[in-house]
Structures are given as structure tokens and as C-alpha cells.
Amino acid sequence: MAEKKLVIPPKKYRGPTAVVSARLPADLIASLDRAAEKTGYNRNEIIEKCLEYAIERLDTEEGRAT
């Protein structure tokens, strides 16, 4: 039997980042962790994807926010 190798694809460089701290309800963090476990992404990546999705679709009374 051939030995299986762990293959980790390189992450795409997305430019500079910054640390942001946010207080979230414990049940929301648990939901994020479940999503991370199911998808293989880490919690930070799930939060980033959710925020990108929301901001792209965010409307204000004046119209599109982005």
C-alpha cells in the first residue's frame, strides 16, 4: 500500500492584514467553529468569508454601501 502524503496547497497572498478584535456571542462562535470543522477552513477564514459576503451585499438607505 502506498503511503499517503499530506498535501497542503499554498495560500494565495492577499496583501497586508491587520488584527481586529470583536466580542461575539458564545453561540455565534460555536456556529463559526462548526462551520470551520465542516469546511476545513479555520475560524478566521470563515469570519473573513462571511464578512466579504455581507459587505458585497450590504445596502444602506442611500444605496449600495460598496
Buried (B, 14 or more C-beta within 10 A) or exposed (E): EEEEEEEEEEEEEEEEEEEEEEEEEEEEEEEBEEBBEEEEBEEEBBBBEEEEEEEEEEEEEEEEEE
